[in-house]
Amino acid sequence: MPNNTIHNPEHRTPNPVLSDIHIEDIVTIAKSAGDAIMEIYNRDFQVAYKDDKSPLTEADTKSNEIICEALANAYPNIPMLSEENKEVPFKERKNWEYYWCIDPIDGTKEFIKKNGEFTVNIALIHKDTPVLGVVYAPVLQEMYKAKKGEGAFKNSERLPLTTNTTPEKSLSVVASKSHLSKETQDFIDDLAKGTEQIAQVSKGSSLKLVMVAEGSADIYPRLAPTMEWDTAAADAIVRESGKMTYQYTPESQTLNPEPLQYNKVDLLNPWFVVK
């Protein structure tokens, strides 16, 4: 189960790197990337495809340039891991105490569809744990942010905004708009057996995780592949809101009390459930 002592200042010692980073500076960087993305979003653009067949646009590249340059200038001693950068070998990454984990646009498919459900994601990871996260949805004008020990926020409101006190009567489940697997749907169907009424909502990008953090969704099961940069920033917000991103063990079909871990040899996330 999550270690609640991280939210209690009496059990926390100041971290020299984390305390030196002002989250509003990261918010500013995310907004700058968002402005550049919107300039491209509002005109015609070309779509290319990477080796794994995932789409790539000019906006992904431009957002990545803005974020990486700004972080390198402000924090030259903190390395970076980004979806759009050359992969860093584990033999180098394994010695990182801190690093930035970046997804310049999560939800490129939603960007291409122009439905607004994509995000800019910047996380600071300490060893294997996200300790700062900024998630910005530029079309929706929604800014989510969290820093360990300082709470999680949507714009200026502290998260969670609402809490479901009667899950046995009604449950809100959010699932992927573009990547809903059969295993995830089976999980949701099983959840329906334990409540009188279940509402299933589809959403793109890391917005699904922050919906749980804010309380507009009770649970987000992801029984399908994701990468560390897909979840890192929103995971920091989830944890600081008092929720957790639990690993899911498919063999036993149970939640693992261990949260997602980062900077693994393989950057592919295991299946997980946010609640």
SVG drawing of the C-alpha trace seen along z (x, -y; Angstrom):
<svg xmlns="http://www.w3.org/2000/svg" viewBox="-27 -31 54 47">
<polyline fill="none" stroke="black" stroke-width="0.4" points="0.0,0.0 1.2,-3.6 3.4,-5.1 1.4,-7.9 4.4,-9.4 5.5,-11.2 2.6,-13.6 3.6,-14.3 6.3,-17.0 7.3,-15.5 8.5,-12.4 10.3,-14.1 13.7,-15.6 14.3,-18.4 15.8,-17.2 18.5,-19.6 17.8,-19.1 14.0,-19.0 13.9,-22.0 15.9,-24.0 13.3,-23.5 10.4,-25.9 7.4,-24.1 6.1,-27.4 9.3,-27.5 8.4,-24.0 4.8,-25.3 6.2,-28.2 8.2,-25.8 5.1,-23.6 3.1,-26.6 5.8,-27.7 5.7,-24.3 1.9,-24.4 1.9,-27.8 4.2,-26.3 2.0,-23.2 -1.2,-25.3 0.4,-27.3 0.9,-24.1 -2.5,-22.6 -4.4,-25.5 -3.0,-25.0 -2.3,-22.1 0.6,-19.8 2.2,-16.7 2.3,-13.4 5.3,-11.0 5.6,-7.6 8.3,-6.2 9.8,-2.7 7.2,-1.4 4.4,-2.8 3.5,-5.5 2.7,-8.9 5.1,-11.9 4.3,-15.5 6.1,-18.8 4.5,-19.7 6.1,-16.7 9.5,-17.8 9.0,-21.5 7.7,-20.9 10.6,-18.6 13.1,-21.2 11.5,-23.9 11.3,-21.7 14.8,-20.2 16.5,-23.5 14.8,-25.2 15.5,-22.5 19.2,-22.2 19.6,-25.9 18.0,-26.0 19.3,-22.7 22.4,-21.8 23.4,-19.0 20.1,-17.1 20.0,-14.6 16.9,-14.1 15.0,-11.2 12.4,-12.1 10.3,-10.0 11.7,-12.1 15.4,-11.9 17.8,-9.2 17.4,-6.4 20.0,-6.5 21.6,-3.1 20.7,-1.7 24.4,-1.4 24.4,-5.3 20.9,-5.8 21.3,-3.5 23.6,-6.0 21.2,-8.9 20.1,-10.3 17.6,-12.6 16.5,-13.0 13.8,-14.7 11.3,-12.4 9.5,-14.1 6.7,-13.4 6.5,-16.5 3.0,-15.4 1.2,-12.5 -1.7,-11.7 -0.3,-12.4 -3.2,-10.5 -5.6,-12.9 -3.6,-15.8 -4.0,-14.6 -7.7,-14.0 -7.9,-17.6 -10.1,-16.6 -8.0,-18.5 -7.2,-15.5 -3.4,-15.6 -0.9,-16.9 2.6,-18.2 4.3,-16.2 7.4,-17.0 8.4,-14.9 11.3,-14.9 12.3,-11.4 14.3,-10.7 15.9,-7.3 12.8,-5.3 10.0,-7.6 8.3,-10.7 8.6,-13.6 7.5,-16.5 5.0,-16.5 3.5,-19.0 0.7,-18.0 -0.6,-20.7 -3.6,-20.3 -3.2,-23.4 -6.5,-23.2 -8.4,-22.6 -6.3,-25.3 -5.9,-22.9 -2.7,-22.8 -2.0,-20.0 1.0,-20.2 2.5,-18.5 5.6,-18.5 6.3,-16.0 5.2,-17.3 3.5,-20.4 0.2,-19.0 -1.3,-18.5 -3.3,-21.2 -5.4,-21.7 -4.9,-25.3 -5.1,-26.9 -7.4,-24.3 -6.0,-21.6 -6.6,-18.0 -8.7,-16.0 -11.6,-18.2 -14.2,-15.6 -14.2,-12.2 -16.6,-9.3 -17.8,-8.1 -20.2,-5.5 -18.3,-3.4 -20.7,-0.5 -23.5,-2.6 -21.7,-4.2 -18.3,-4.0 -16.7,-6.1 -14.1,-4.4 -11.9,-6.1 -10.3,-4.2 -8.2,-4.9 -9.8,-6.4 -7.4,-5.0 -5.9,-1.9 -8.7,-0.1 -7.6,3.6 -9.9,6.6 -8.2,7.2 -9.0,3.7 -12.6,4.0 -12.8,7.4 -11.4,5.7 -14.1,2.9 -16.8,5.5 -15.7,7.3 -15.8,3.9 -19.4,3.5 -20.3,6.6 -19.4,4.8 -21.4,1.6 -25.0,0.7 -24.1,-1.7 -20.9,-2.1 -20.0,-4.9 -17.3,-4.3 -15.6,-7.4 -13.1,-7.4 -10.3,-9.9 -7.0,-10.4 -3.4,-10.8 -2.3,-11.3 -5.6,-13.1 -6.9,-9.7 -4.5,-9.6 -5.2,-13.2 -8.9,-12.5 -8.4,-10.1 -6.2,-12.5 -8.9,-15.2 -11.7,-12.8 -13.7,-13.1 -12.9,-9.4 -12.6,-6.7 -10.3,-4.3 -8.2,-4.0 -7.2,-0.5 -4.5,-0.2 -4.0,3.4 -2.1,2.6 1.4,1.3 2.6,-2.2 6.1,-3.7 7.5,-5.4 7.3,-8.9 3.6,-8.3 2.8,-8.2 5.7,-9.9 4.4,-13.4 0.7,-12.5 1.9,-9.8 3.6,-12.4 0.2,-14.3 -1.7,-11.1 0.6,-10.3 0.6,-13.8 -3.3,-13.8 -3.4,-10.9 -4.0,-8.2 -1.6,-5.6 -0.6,-4.0 -0.5,-0.3 1.2,2.4 -1.3,5.1 -0.2,8.8 -2.0,10.4 -1.1,13.9 -3.1,13.7 -5.4,10.8 -4.6,8.9 -3.3,5.5 0.3,5.5 0.9,3.2 4.0,1.9 3.6,-1.3 5.0,-1.9 8.8,-2.2 10.9,-4.3 14.3,-4.2 14.0,-0.4 16.2,1.5 13.2,1.8 11.3,-1.5 8.0,0.3 5.6,0.0 3.9,3.1 0.1,3.1 -1.3,0.8 -4.4,-0.5 -4.8,-4.1 -7.1,-4.5"/>
</svg>
